[in-house]
């Protein structure tokens, strides 16, 4: 089931609900800084617990965008939910590894990894 995006970033992402998993596909090379707040609002409204964000097209992640993702993950955790990032390019993967943020956020190699057992970059 697809859901039309809302908010000021409407052309930058697409949401799908598939078998109880909420998948957000980023459609631009820059992760929108407002995305975290928009998705948090959607999560509350639609009672989403966990989300997978497909970052395979993302080439740049600002500190504001990163902060929004961390806040979103923290907001999902009290209800047992988590935020997972998938499809990060080598540069962004290295950034998450160097900053040890791969220990804060769940990271999958690709969208297929995100459908089963939780797997992070640490799982190798």
Secondary structure as UniProt FT lines:
FT   STRAND          2..3
FT   TURN            8..11
FT   STRAND          13..18
FT   TURN            19..20
FT   STRAND          21..26
FT   TURN            33..34
FT   HELIX           35..46
FT   STRAND          51..54
FT   TURN            56..57
FT   HELIX           63..77
FT   TURN            78..80
FT   STRAND          83..86
FT   HELIX           90..98
FT   TURN            99..100
FT   HELIX           101..103
FT   STRAND          106..108
FT   HELIX           111..115
FT   HELIX           121..123
//
